[in-house]
Amino acid sequence: MVVYAFDVGETLVDESRLWLRYAHQIGVPPLTLLAVLGSYVAEGRDHRDVFEHFGVDPDRFEANMAWRNRPEDGILPEDFYPDAIPTLEALHNAGNRIIVAGNQSKRVTAALEEMDLPVDVIRGADQWGAKKPTRRFFSRLIREAGVEASEIIYIGDRVDHDVLPALESGLRSILIRRGPWGHVHSAWPDAARADAVIGSLRALL
């Protein structure tokens, strides 16, 4: 049995709508926010730095969204990339174990669990008390999978947070070339260390 483990943002989910909402909530033009985001991605900086650039505390921002608890402030079913759910379903129906595990908050994890996705487990960094790219995050993933690390394939859009730490923990890794990180990181020399670089999740089939 192979265990496929998926990142969330820009792997399964298109975050475009969310970033446009963030721009509105912060009070800056969407193009301005996205331009700063793009420059930070190219520099290898954390996306949370974008909020700080505009004088917004990212923790308070997230806490405020959680307090409002509005569905449109989180992931909606229509945010999934068109190839995401069909691929999850096909892999699951073929007898593989499917895990969704990323740096999402408890709020986002709860929203995903309510969608009845064709997966076995959904876990977030807040539940594990460990975020990517730490070794502890991938150790928790291995424990959750219940198999040897080499039997797990981690699919994500970032070289620094997904590919390299997965490989260092003994997993196999696949980089998906989409979203701002995927497109920028696929040109990084270390992208060649991934077991594969794909443009669509359908390539997993």
N, C-alpha and C positions, 0 to 999 in steps of 0.2 A: 504494500500500500504506500502511495505517495501522499504526503501532506502538502497541500498548497496553502501558503499563508500570504495574505494580501494586506498591503497598506491601504489606507482609505483615500485621503485627499489626492487628487490627480492620478490615482491608480484606478480606483473604482468610481470615484465621484469627481465630476467637473465642478470646480469651486468658483467658476466665473460669476455666477449669480450672487454668491456670498461676498466676494470681494467688492462687487458693485454696491451691495448693501452696506458693507463696512465703510465705503467712501461716503455714502449718504449719512450714516450715523456719526462719522467723525467730522463731517462738514467740509470735505475737500472734493474737487472734481474727480470723477472716476479715472480719467486719463492720468491725472497727477499721481494718484495713489498707485496705479498700476505701473507707472514709469519708475517710481521709487522702488516698488517691489522688484521690478525687473533688474534694476541696478544692484540691489542687494543680493538677489539670486546669483547674479554674475560674479559678485565678490565673495560668494560663499557664506554670507551672513544669515543669521536667523530671521525668519519672517516676522517674528515678534518685534524686531528692531524697527520695522516699518511703522508700527503704532507709536513707538517712542519718538520716532522722527517727527511725528505730528503732535507731540506732546500728550499722548494718550498712554496711560498705564495699561498694559495688556491684560494684567490679572484683574484689574477693576472692570475693564471692558467686558471680559468674559463673564465675570460675576454679575454684571448688570444684565447681560443677555440671559443668563440663567435665571435671574430674578424675574425678568419680564416673561420668560418661558413662552415666547411666541414661536409657533412652528416655522414661520417664514425666516426666522433668524438662524435656523439650523438646517440640516440636510433634509431635503424632500425627495420623494421617489423619483421625480423628474430630473433630479440633479445627476443621477447615475449616467455614466457614459453608455451609449447604446449597446456596446459589446459586453458590458459588465455582467449584468444578471444572466443573460443567456450563456455566457462562458462559465459562470459559477454553477449554474444548473447542469450544464453538460458534464463538467468535471465531477460534480457530486453524484450525478446519475451513473457515472462510469465507475463508482466505487471508491473514489478518493476522499480523503478527509479534508475539509475546507475550514480554514480559520481566517477570520478577519481581525487583524491586530495592528493598531497604529497608535499615534500620539493623541488620539481624540480624547475629549473630556468625558466624564460620566454622563453628561447631558446628551452628547452626541451618541455615545454608546447605547443609551436607553432608546434614542430615536431609531437607531439601526435595528435594535432588537424588536421593535414594534413593527418592522416592515416585513417580517416573516421571510427573510432572505434564504435561499437554498444553501445554507452553510451550517456547519456543526457548532462553531463557537465564535462569539464576538467578544473581544476583550480590548480594553483601552489602557493607556499608560496610567491614568488615574487609579484604575482598579489594581494594577500591579505595583504601583508606587515606584515605577521606573519608566523612563522615557528613552526612546531611541536618541542617539546611537549607543547607549550604554550597554555593556556586556550583560548587566542584570536583566534588561528588557528581553534580550534574546535567550537568556537562560530560562526565564519564565515561559517564553514561547515554546522552547524545547520540552519543558515539563508539561505544558498544556497539551502538546501534540502527542506525547506518550510514545515517541519513537526516537531512534537515533537521529542526531542532528543532520547527518548526511542524507536522510530520507525526507528532509523538509526543503521546500523551495520557497524562498521569500521573494515576492514580487513588489517592487516599489519604483517610484519615480526619481529617487535621489541616490547619487553615488555615496555621499557622505553619511546619510542617515540609514540607508537601506542596504546597498550593495556591499560596501566594505565591512561594516560591523557584522552583517550576516555571514560573510565569508570567514571573518576572524573567529566567529563562534562555531564554525564547522558546517554551516548550512550551505546550500546552493542558493544562488541569487540570480534574479532576472531584473534588468532595468527596462522600464517602459518609457518610451520616448514620446511623452506628451505632457502638456502643462508647462509652465515656465521652467521648473526645475528639470523635468525630463529632457526638454530640448537643449537647455544649456549644459546640463551634466553629461549628456550623451557625447559631447565634444571633448570632455575631460579625458586625459590619458588613462586614468584609473577606470573609466567605463569599460575598457577592454578586459578588465578582470572579471566582469560579470559572466556568468555561464551563457547568457544571451542578452541581446538588446533587441527589443521588439517594438513595433509601432502600434500594435493592437493586441488586446487580450486574447483575441481569437487565435493568435499564433500558438497559444498554449495547447490548443486542441490538436 
